[in-house]
Amino acid sequence: MTEGTTTTSSFGRWTDEGVYFVTRLKDNAVYRVVKNLPVPGASNSTVRKDQLIRFRGPRAKKRCPMSFGW
């Protein structure tokens, strides 16, 4: 994946296609946390958080209405 392709519409399309992915969000991403999930082996992991999120904002609702995180 190249920088600049991770838009809310990309996330929505990938989810519709059954693609699982891990990403870091941009600093200015607008979202709400639906649920905090446990991080298995947290003390030995580089994973900081595992969260179910939903993007917010007028364009995000149209392009990517689903929640993310499994």
C-alpha positions in Angstrom: 0.0 0.0 0.0 1.3 3.4 -0.8 0.8 6.5 1.2 -2.3 8.4 0.2 -4.5 5.4 -0.7 -5.9 4.9 2.8 -9.0 6.9 2.5 -12.4 6.1 4.1 -13.7 4.9 0.7 -10.7 2.5 0.5 -11.5 1.1 4.0 -15.2 0.7 3.0 -14.3 -1.0 -0.3 -11.9 -3.4 1.4 -14.4 -4.3 4.1 -17.1 -5.0 1.5 -14.6 -7.3 -0.3 -13.9 -9.2 3.0 -10.3 -7.9 3.3 -8.8 -7.7 6.8 -6.2 -5.0 7.4 -4.3 -3.2 10.1 -3.5 0.4 9.8 -2.5 3.6 11.6 -4.9 6.4 11.2 -3.9 9.8 10.2 -3.6 12.4 13.0 -6.6 14.3 11.7 -8.9 11.2 11.4 -12.4 11.8 12.9 -13.8 8.7 14.5 -15.4 7.4 17.6 -14.4 4.3 19.6 -17.2 1.8 19.7 -15.4 -0.8 21.8 -11.9 -1.3 23.3 -10.7 -4.8 22.8 -8.0 -6.7 24.7 -4.6 -7.0 23.1 -3.4 -10.6 23.5 0.2 -10.7 25.0 0.0 -7.0 25.5 3.2 -6.9 27.6 5.2 -8.5 24.8 3.5 -6.8 21.9 4.2 -3.7 19.8 0.4 -3.3 19.4 -0.8 -0.4 21.5 -4.5 -0.6 21.1 -7.2 -2.8 19.5 -10.4 -0.9 19.0 -13.6 -1.2 17.2 -14.1 2.2 15.5 -16.6 4.1 13.3 -15.5 7.0 11.1 -17.4 10.2 11.7 -18.2 13.2 9.4 -20.5 13.8 6.5 -18.2 12.2 3.8 -17.2 9.3 6.0 -20.9 8.3 6.5 -21.4 8.0 2.8 -18.1 6.4 1.9 -17.6 4.1 4.8 -20.7 3.5 7.0 -19.5 0.4 8.8 -17.5 -0.1 12.0 -14.0 -1.5 12.0 -12.2 -3.9 14.4 -12.6 -7.6 15.0 
